[in-house]
């Protein structure tokens, strides 16, 4: 696994700094910092975390859902769209139940 982490670390290093507007997994992981002193995480650590995210059997569903929720929380336009979509589904279902449609 160490060789794979080394390869991932090299790929991340080659990509260089990513803009704040890039919310991809790679970009966000590359911007991670140590919570104690604010220094950037070593690329080896970033690569290991990226590998864990994609590795089967390590709560992949929970990680994927967490990432999706993070993306939703960061974009209010999508939140509004989902809200109106959901309201439309509820209203449509209520009409069917009441026999109005």
N, C-alpha and C positions, 0 to 999 in steps of 0.2 A: 504493500500500500504506500510505502514511503516514496517509491519511484513515481507513482501516479501523483502524489502530492507535490513532488518536485516539478513534474511536468505542468501541473496546474499553476503552481507558483510562477513558473516561467511565462506561461501564457498571460497571467494577470499582469505581470511586470511589463510584458511587451505592449499590452493595451494602454498602459500609462494611466494617469489620473482621469477620472470620468466626471463629466459635468453633473451638478446636483440635479438637473432635470432628468437624468438617466436613472430610472428606478428598477433596472434589471437586477437580477440576483447578483451577477458579477460586479456591477457598479456599486451596489449597496455594500456588499461584502468588502470591496476594496477601500471603502471609506470608513470602515469600522475602526474605532480607536479604543485604547485601553481606558476603561472608565475611571481608573485611579489617577492617571497622569495625563491623559489626552494624547498620548503618543500613538501613531498608527500601529495596528497589529502587524506582526511579521507576516510576510506573504505566505510562509509555510502554514501558519495558523489559518489564514484566510482560505487557502487551498484545502486544508483538512476539513473546514466547515462546509465548503462547497461540496466536497466529496460526500460528506455525511448527509447533506440535503438530498443528494441524488441516489444514495446507496439504498438498495432494497432492504427492508427489514428494520429500519431505524425510524419508526414512527413517520414514515414518508407521508401518509395521509394527513397527519396532524401538522407536519411542517408545510405541506402544500396549502392546506386550509389557512394556516397562520399567515402565510405569505399573501394569499389572495385577500384575506381580511385587511392586512396592512396596506395593500394596494388600494382597496376600496376606501379605507380610512383616509388615504392621502388625496383622493380625488372626489371633491364634492359634486361635480357634474355627474359622475357615474352614480353616486349615492342618490341624487335626485331622480335620475333615470330609473333606477331600480325601484325607488319608492313609487313612482307613478305606474310603472309596469305592474308592481304587486297590487296596488290599489285597483288597477284595471282588472286583474285576475279575480280579485275578491268580489268586485262589483259584478263581473260577468257570471261568476259562480252563483252569487246570490240571486241573480235574475233567473238562472236555470232552475234553482231550487224552488223559487216562487212561481215558476211556470210562466214568467213574463217573456221568455225568448222562445 
